[in-house]
Amino acid sequence: MNYRLMNKPRVFLDEKLQKEFDENGFVKFQMFSKEQVSRIHNFYYKMQEQHETVIDKKKFHATNDTDNANLINETDNFIKQVMFEEMDRHFFNYKTIAANYLIKQSSPDSELGPHQDLRFVDESKFYSLNIWVATQPTDRMNGGLRFLKGSHRLHDTIRPLPSYPWKYERIALQIPRFFTDVTTEIGECVVLNHACIHASYPNSSGQNRIAAILAIVPKEAQIFHYFLPDGNPQNKVEKYAMTLNDFINLKSGQRPANAWLEEIIEYDFSQVEVPEFMQWVEQNKVEQKLNKKNVYKSIRNKLSTIFGNIK
Ligand SMILES: O=C(O)CCC(=O)C(=O)O
């Protein structure tokens, strides 16, 4: 088995899934049973009251946003317990970060615009990813996911908190017309590279949309939290080496209390402009076509081996 793909350690057992993930920045497949999904669903409702302390402020929120260390810890344990029943059938050489619920209330304000997730690892050598599973089928009516295919390869970006000077802010309005929508059925998960630009539709279904996520990284990757104070003084990003406990106790907007400050990085947050983005879009289209051709070729070759020459 080829352990490294695109010079980064692989985590998928299935080479086809790994390839699609590497090329597109996301991949969807059936991972959970209905029964597992309904356990994830029911646990959310058991903890609903503690969870929904932030819903007046945020129509989309994660368990972490509650700043409730007990709830964050219990949720993390529960989601991991269910997901671990399936993890080793699909992934290897990984370690987990945190698990969360992502709640999207039915509201026009629940839309998530184009963004990249936080950076957890040195992305020149590794990637980090979310396993995302919703507890009901999803589509554009109830907060379905959307992706800019291949965008994890566009730039090596640092995405710090609480200040988040996003490198793609100036082109954010251009992005949605190039999105690929991903619908899901019960038990299907979407695995997404944290560096891939993605978004989700507002939920207009009249019911909460509940999803669970688990963040994982290749086993040998050191996990970091990138902190940039509000006001973004001189683009000086503090890079902290983190344990899971540091994440559980991390308070929004604050430095991790006990984590080791590994280095201070002066990162260039200068913006990607429209012409550069459009050039990338064109080039990416060509690459996607080539990839499709190569997939077709390899299927042809396999069939030829089985059935003799195919015209
Ligand atoms: O659940 C959603 O609607 C968005 C998910 C997302 O952005 C993520 O998992 O990074």
The ligand as an SDF file (V2000), in Angstrom:
LIG
                    3D

 10  9  0  0  0  0  0  0  0  0999 V2000
  -22.3430   21.9460    9.4780 O   0  0  0  0  0  0  0  0  0  0  0  0
  -22.2380   22.8720    8.6940 C   0  0  0  0  0  0  0  0  0  0  0  0
  -23.2330   23.4310    8.2150 O   0  0  0  0  0  0  0  0  0  0  0  0
  -20.8980   23.4020    8.2940 C   0  0  0  0  0  0  0  0  0  0  0  0
  -19.7970   22.4590    8.6630 C   0  0  0  0  0  0  0  0  0  0  0  0
  -18.4620   23.0520    8.5560 C   0  0  0  0  0  0  0  0  0  0  0  0
  -18.2540   24.1380    8.0960 O   0  0  0  0  0  0  0  0  0  0  0  0
  -17.3450   22.2340    9.0280 C   0  0  0  0  0  0  0  0  0  0  0  0
  -17.5250   21.0870    9.4730 O   0  0  0  0  0  0  0  0  0  0  0  0
  -16.2250   22.7250    8.9540 O   0  0  0  0  0  0  0  0  0  0  0  0
  1  2  2  0
  2  3  1  0
  2  4  1  0
  4  5  1  0
  5  6  1  0
  6  7  2  0
  6  8  1  0
  8  9  2  0
  8 10  1  0
M  END
$$$$
